[in-house]
Amino acid sequence: MYSHGSESLIKQAREIQESELQKFYSRLVKLLQGKEIGHETVDSLQRLHLILSATKYTRTLPSELQKRLVPLLSSPSEQLQVLSSAVLRETLPLSGQEHNYNQEHFSQLNSHAAALLLSQTGSRADLSSLCAQLLRSLESRPSEGPSHTLTNTLPILNTILTHSPECLTEDNMTVLSKKLVDWLRYASITQGGGASSGGFFTGPRSRQPVPIAELDGSVSGDFFTVLCVGQGFTEDQWMNVYSFSMLRHWLLTYHSGSNGNTTADAANRLQLSLSLSHSHSFSNDDRSEVDGSVVSMVSATSSSSRLLPPKERLREKAFQYCQRLIEQCDRKAHKRTDTDLQKACLVEAVCILDCVCVEDASLVYRAFPCIKALYGRLSSDLSFARVLLPLAQFYLNHGEMAAVDCECVWKLVFSRFPAELFNDPFLAHELLRFLRVNLESLQLRVPQYTRSFPNLLKFLAWDSPAVVDDFVDLLPSLVTAGTAVELLHTLLDLPCLSATLVLQFRSTCLPISESGGRGLMSLDAFRSPSYRGLFLFLLRGEAGSGDTIDRLSTLHELLAEAADWPRVIQCTQTVPVLLHIFFNKVIMVADEKLLAHLILVQLERSGLLLNIPNYIKEIHRVFSCHLLRLCKLHPSLVVDQSHELLEFAGTTANVYSKEEIYTHVVWVLGEYLSVSCDSRCSVRLITSCFEALEAVLFEITSSAPPPGACRPAPRVITTLMSALAKLASRSHDLIPRVSLFLSKLRTVARGGSVPWCSDEEDLVAIVTRGEELWSLLKAPGVAQSVLTPPPHVTTPQWHRDTNVAMPLRLRLLTSLTHSQ
Amino acid sequence: MVRCFLINTVCPVGALSAGESRVLYSRVFGPDVGAVSGQQQQLSPEERRLLQEEKLSVVARQVRSAVSLSREASGRLLVEAVPGEEALALQDADSGVVRLRAGDPFSEEMSALWLGVQSLGFVLVCEPHENLLLAEGTLRNLTRHCLEHVHLLGGGSEVLLKSSRIDVLLSRLLPHGQLLFLNHRFAQSLEKEVAAYMAK
């Protein structure tokens, strides 16, 4: 699809020589001077656009050329309008000519010229004046301008509103609110004649007016909406579409606009309503409610809103419009595209209802019957899941006030959606956004939220790259003292969940006899009743049925072949990030008991992970980092958990298989197993720790590594030596044993190569470290103060002392200036 | 509203390093944000344009990664479609959303909806509160028209040399970035206008 031809065109456009470019420009100027603009000109304009747009740097056109391009904007040929607009958008307006594109008649510009002008507005003030003009054109009578420009107006206004809502004054808002009411509620209910936008010949010679139809073909019995069809449409019907399309954004913007100053706003409303009641007789937007014959449920229930001020009136009409749309969505559409549109309309209608209810709480009671009925109708059909999310938002915002039971809604959102729709990327995006946006409210009102993490994590397990960003934001809210341990296990087994979801997906998609799944051991296991419980645990929907399972290693074996599945690998890459977030949060919510438990989980799980070497390595790295942080924060944890830590550190195999975490455990033991950290630390404890580490160090330095394992890392050896020296410095009886070991080490190393270290430099470094420690231990008093320094040395405060710090600073400054 | 529409490559391109993407068409809607918001008023227009181009290429790269990761995960094999098989190609397209965090690259959070058709990505960058169901339908519709009217399935370069056709499409189906609730009748009458333009 993307050819070399295109690539070389881009290259040519970028690398065009200046002289060539000038020639091209002047040829184009000549072409544009001609009376007729032919094929060649069009082609050249398109090439010019390519040349300008292919580079990210701005090229400046000769002013002669630029001047010739401007008139094309209002050429009768749309092709020339488009091309000149596209070209000029890529350049800068000529200096002093920024406002040359007929700003005074902006509202009458064609769409392409308007787009250009909009893209080149240089300031907020320009935008405001554009806005004012557009609104003025709306107020003037529709016959004044060409009709197609009217449809342009609302999208442009909406764009301006998006970027700079403060452009609109209170008066502007009133005008637009009134117009929107007109178009939304009082568009023609007869079909427009053939032409799409009320051409010249329509109207006078029209035959008997044909009423508009519903999507199922029946005659429409109420006001016009975007779900009404006909052979053709009148202008106000088009405006109905444009108005509804921007309605929600308008309500949202305007809501936030009126939020700031409530008293002033209320006063304004009062004034408006007063002035309205005075001007009632000649205000042209106060049409009769309905022309006569057709009155449906919606119209019949509407209160007389004529006396409301414009904003409230719009709110009221928006409310009615949405209710009617929801009614209309019940109808069976003939076209599939219309069925899709109905869903989109439901989303929009529910969002608008929510929005007007947020503004005016009294509407909640009127809206809920309709919302409840809609929920009742859709909740069993998961193909409507994306409509059900805005409904959930409505329940969340207003359920409490209307005293409505929301339990079933949360069951749907937290149970069925993630469990059954984990593979829908759009639902995942919207659901996770819903959670992010409403996090506070959910934590307050929906206790299931935190418990549902095993379910929510299915989105992550299925499509990690797409949703990891959302989980970075959400994860901290899921970490509580109650969930921490189970959540940690669940995160560690996320790749297993990922693999299991793949299996589940395959086994539902492919029948058992299908060859696609044959040869997959894991798929057979997934279907086998004897392993059912293992997989069901992974697929559980709610937390609380146990932190993890006993036969985890069996599960890992069953899923071994998943180690190279792309989905699983993508998942393994996100787990370390999430673990960091988990640990950062957990230290804020956990007490020491829980932290101690988490240390045990880390020790245990470091050897119990799905067998993907990179994954295991990364997890060990994360564990090491946080083990250290936890112990630094609560040194007494080391004494508390000394039994388990010692067991871990005393197991020689861990040196080879869990080097990173082993090193850290040893360091932690050496550092924090000390009376100064915890008074419960007895001599016996120090001695038993010393003996365990000594045994390991002796074992790994006296023989070759076991078959299959690589040599122990030099860092492990030096860490062990340092830990032993530290322990000995706290219990002097042990000093001779370390010294003996260190001297032996020196002797062995002098003899040349050793089986446990291949690199000569490493060996030298190890021996040097040994010698240092040895000489340090010769003066036990010094050793203790160096190896177990008191806290005021490790966390010095003297730099904060003005008197002490001043000379230091001076010296620093001197050294800086002198080095120049 | 929709902030921009892009067509970019989602396959390796010879001249680019891995992971890079070539933007073949881009259209940013609305006023120059930098000039209007006041955040980048100290920048010259040239610098603002450069910044905008860089932002678009950030989106293009993000989408390129999203498409390849999604294809890698699903493990589906791409079937080459030839001109005339536009509907089929569209049916086979992968799709998804990328969340663009505030500041990366736009100052507010955005949702980038993408459709991966063969080696090309079609992208709508929307405000996150936008009706994504409607946006998805609009993106499919736009993509179908682009495939047909600029003959993207062929190996030609019309996407570069007839980009004005895409401008016209956008002016009808997504005027100034406004997503429209169009039932099939409204859509038909707009498509008639588009067809009339293309026939010239």
Interface residues (C-beta under 8 A of the other chain):
Chain A: M1 Y2 S3 H4 G5 S6 E7 L9 I10 K11 D43 Q46 R47 H49 L50 S53 K56 Y57 T58 E78 Q79 V82 L83 S85 A86 L92 S111 H112 A114 A115 L118 S119 Q120 T121 G122 S123 R124 L127 T151 N152 L154 P155 I156 N158 T159 I160 T162 H163 S164 S196 L215 V226 L227 C228 V229 G230 Q231 G232 F233 W238 V241 Y242 F244 S245 M246 R248 H249 L252 K335 T337 D338 D340 L341 K343 A344 C345 V347 E348 C351 R386 V387 P425 F426 H429 E430 R433 D463 P465 A466 D469 D470 P566 R567 Q570
Chain B: M1 T9 C11 V13 G14 A15 R22 L24 S26 V28 F29 G30 P31 D32 V33 A35 V36 S37 G38 P45 E46 R49 L50 E53 E54 S57 S65 A66 L69 S70 E72 A73 G75 S95 G96 V97 V98 R99 R101 S111 V117 Q118 S119 L120 E127 P128 H129 N131 L132 L133 L134 E136 G137 L152 L153 G155 G156 S157 V159 L160 L161 K162 S163 S164 D167 V168 S171 P175 H176 G177 Q178 L179 L180 F181 L182 N183 H184 R185 F186 A187 S189 L190 K192 E193 Y197 K200
